[in-house]
Amino acid sequence: MPRQDHFSTRSIHVGSEPDPSTGAVVPSLSVATTFKQDGVNKLRGYDYSRSGNPTRSALESLLTSLETSPLASISEDARRDVSQGDSLVFASGSAATAAIAHWVTLSEDEGGAGGKDGKGYGGHILAVNDVYGGTARYLARTSRPTGLEVTFLNMEKAGEKGIREAMRSDTRLIWLEVPTNPLLLVPPLRLISDIVHSLPSKTRPLILIDSTFLSPFYFTPLISASADTHPLADITMSSLSKYSSGHSDIILGSLTVSPTIASSRPNLLKGLRFLQNSMGASPSPRDCHLMIRSIKTLSVRMVKHGLNALRISAFLAANPLVERVRYPGLTSDGAFHQVQDLLSPNARRELEFLGWKFPYNPKESSKENIDTNSLEYTRSLGIPFGGMITFAIKDATAQEAEKFCTELRIAILAESLGGVESLVEVPYGMTHSHLPQETLKELNITPNLIRLSVGIEDYDDLAEDLERALNAAKGKSNGIA
Ligand SMILES: *Cc1c(COP(=O)(O)O)cnc(C)c1O
């Protein structure tokens, strides 16, 4: 058996094998829209670039490898067949969302979930309540003409009874986000998976997790935690525009289907490919090429994002002008108890090298007399788990929240996340402003709530920037110049 390689190795080599004819170590960019046939319908693998393209295929095999195997040989991975799972890359994360929403309503004959009665049209999605704004808009409004019905549920509050009651005989998909946006909550994933797997396996709804906020570096829900547990999801969806790109310069999205479900429901991939091709939601090969390059540094970037975010979240929690700090990796966070369970085998491995011990025991590490500028102190704060933080500025008005954002020298006021540069935004007035007032209230998205995408700049510079802007926003004189 060939040597099995880890995440970081595969992120650099899968889909990037040296060119067999020239030896080029960077794969060629394939820009052709159409491909020569050796006879009528005798294809060499591709016919037209909307339906498939070599550069896109290279990116898809890379994503499949990272999302579905903790360990695999790089040489075997490049030639895997779909029984090991498969990925589809779309022009954006939103195009991936559109395809999966459409798949729910598509007839079984076409490879769809069948809609209401198997023949297509209608059908039901049960979704967590604070999903990405664009997802809520697509599921609740754009897809309405297809008859799709959606229930948004606070799954944590609903508990087992509430979740079971919300499921219908035509529920085809459970839509989850981990963590949710902007509140960074983690739905009870194990419970949801247990409920779904208690139903007949041929007809049970599939579980989709949008894992954009963590990337496959931190979270791989298609991989089972152990041989006797179900994977937490059947399909992962990702906006590659965020951490996978990492440089705020590419828009792309993906769906990855788990090996288990690819073999038990072979029609699923057929249906998704059919939709990807017929909806025209294809990515540019140039973007795919750039994305392959970006993913080669995903591991190193994500480690630094996580270390910075853990330290910044503790720093903010200690500031008297700040309240409601949310970072799932911080020991005081409501979701912390789930983090160790969810952490990908690969992130665990990287963190163990940095001295983290699992199972993590915060009591073992006392914070007394440790230099706060050390890895030892950072380990006492919790576990790095992505780079997103949400917090509120205490008693701040919308104007003060805005002043905080414009006072920042390093972090940039802008939507989106996941780039090497820190970005800050006010969900109430920006990403979530289209939600009805009652929903904003119910979710506790207030005008003083700030979402921070922590970049990989120097920690001290970021901390200084945040403290100075907080003081300026609340009219406090700045001790620091
Ligand atoms: C950005 C984002 C999307 C949409 O992706 P695009 O690439 O912008 O279309 C979906 N889900 C989450 C969680 C996101 O952050």
The ligand as an ORCA input file, in Angstrom:
! r2SCAN-3c Opt
* xyz 0 1
  C     -19.966     34.045      1.456
  C     -20.790     32.932      1.939
  C     -21.686     32.263      1.089
  C     -21.905     32.687     -0.358
  O     -20.758     32.522     -1.122
  P     -20.366     33.430     -2.382
  O     -19.099     32.813     -2.858
  O     -20.205     34.835     -1.883
  O     -21.487     33.355     -3.356
  C     -22.398     31.193      1.613
  N     -22.261     30.816      2.895
  C     -21.425     31.441      3.740
  C     -21.331     30.991      5.155
  C     -20.668     32.526      3.303
  O     -19.852     33.154      4.153
*
